């Protein structure tokens, strides 16, 4: 389980509903409770022993750790999260990235059914990553505009409206561009600290090896001294004790020196590790604005670590036991024996000492000294080999990362080139599309007018509505009820239970698309081919006869009772001829309610009309050889007011949710390749 961050003063774990974390200049966190209760306005960080005077230093909330706490709570303690709408009291199951709200199952369904929030990015707890928690921030002054620019002069995030006003003469770049530069610089700080940590780790390992070697040397010398003085025990008991005490004292000083070096290096290593860890959290959790705020502090702490790094080498003298002049010392026991370092005894004793030794004593001393030097040399060789292996592994890793970076840069450059070429080609043929609506490229990387789907911004023609049968309510929906608000006009339809669009379809040479969402409630069971709704296209002179199933140059899809299948089916016609019947649209039961969602594709270039069931994500029927020699008008009909209630809503333009699955279905229905 991931560790929750703790307050560096009271050492309590931060929780989602607990005191808010604040960021100290040393990049450690302190809780709001400790900030408010700081004695004399001074906070002492127990992690690095740095004192902060709150009267002189302004500290801010730690946005990085706040996001980390929220993410860890979602990951490990989701039962603590309740729906943002506290009146429900339900446990939350998902997170809306745009609203920044926790939602229970009920509120999630309501959220996705409201028009303003149906397209929001809602993530289940199991699918949330740190990047899902980021959200676009709007300007505090111009609330409608996002903070997508960065003013280098004022060093702050601004919106496009601010750019036109008080920041008009300043140096401004896109926020993503500024954030990318900050990210690269902070990433470089992390790499510098990683290199320093690697050097410190090697230095620590060297110190520990020297400590072990010192211990081995001590053991060897102890044995040598004991062996020497056993032959001189009757004369050297007192001197032996003195030398052993001196050896212990010198060893203790050496080990104390090594321990002090080790402690200092470990403290600096821990400090660099903490700062490096926080930098990783910044890169993982921090938003672009927080990265910009933290850059100066992170750079200062990194520079401090690099400047105060302990040296990579050390010089500790090694003790040896000198037995030169053993024969002479038998007569001069009071001055026999001393503990020296290898540097002091590098010559192996003075000529006078050698002359006083017997051959056996001298050879024994030389053999002992050579054994010690050989042991140290072997230890140094092993240490150097290990360091060489570590450096080789680091070199291989850096080379692999460099190759990966080159590949990524090459792919990014190629992608940018393709995108630029695609934009240039799109600009040459998108001119001429209707101003209203929304266009989608059905196949990525292929620029062809026939492969651009134009989501039309259709409207019901209120002047053509057959008010004796249907009307358009205050929400703009077509309803199968007679109008009680105004008398029928002269231009209205007299037989068709519905209306048409305000204008015919364009001869654009590219596919055109619109959708209808209908809410249906059955009051009685349908029989004898009663109709529910009907959509399609026809010529202007066919509008009032469209209800009969269509004549020449009319193409339609109807939802109605089917005596063949004994239920409610979807049936399509082309120029008065029956084409296809798909059963089981909704239960034919009194009291049943259902929502039907259909889409229509009109492709003038390929002479095709496609009817799509959006909810089931499948094609109902594709009509070929469409006669478009004269303009075709979209038609909308709702029926059987005595048996049911129908409310049809147009879903057009940018309100259409154009998914990858829907694009693939349209491409397959039009059969391009």
Secondary structure, 3 states (H helix, E strand, C coil): CCCCCECCCCCCECCCCCCCEEECCCCCEEEHHHHHCCHHHEEECCCCCCEEECCCCCCEECHHHHHHHHHHHHHHCHHHCECCCCCCCCECCEEECCCCEEECHHHHHHHHHCCCCCCCCEEEHHHCCHHHHCCCCECCCCCCCECCEEECCCCEEECHHHHHCCCCCCCEEEHHHHHHHHHHHHHHHHHHHHHHHHHHHHHHHHHHHHHHHHHHHHHHHHHHHHHHHHCCHHHHHHHHHHHHHHHHHHHHHHHHHHHHHHHHHHHHHHHHHHHHHHHHHHHHHCCHHHHHHHHHHHHHHHHHHHHCCCCCCCCCCCEEECCCCHHHHCCCHHHCCCEEECCCCCCCCCHHHHHHCCHHHHHHHHHHHHHHHHHHHHHHHHHHHHHHHHHHHHHHHHHHHHHHHHHHHHHHHHHHHHHHHHHHHHHHHCCCCCCCCEEEECCCCCCCHHHEEEECCCCECHHHCCCCCCEECCCCCEECCCCCCCCCCCCCCCCCCEEEECCCCCCCCCCEEEEEEEEEEECCCCCCCCEEEEEEEECHHHHHHHHHCCCCCEEEEEEEEECCCCEEEEEEEECCEEEEEECCCCCCCCCCEEEEEEEEEEECCCCEEEEEECCCCEEEEEECCCCCCCCCEEEEEECCCCCEEEEEEEECHHHCCCCHHHHHHHHHHHCCC
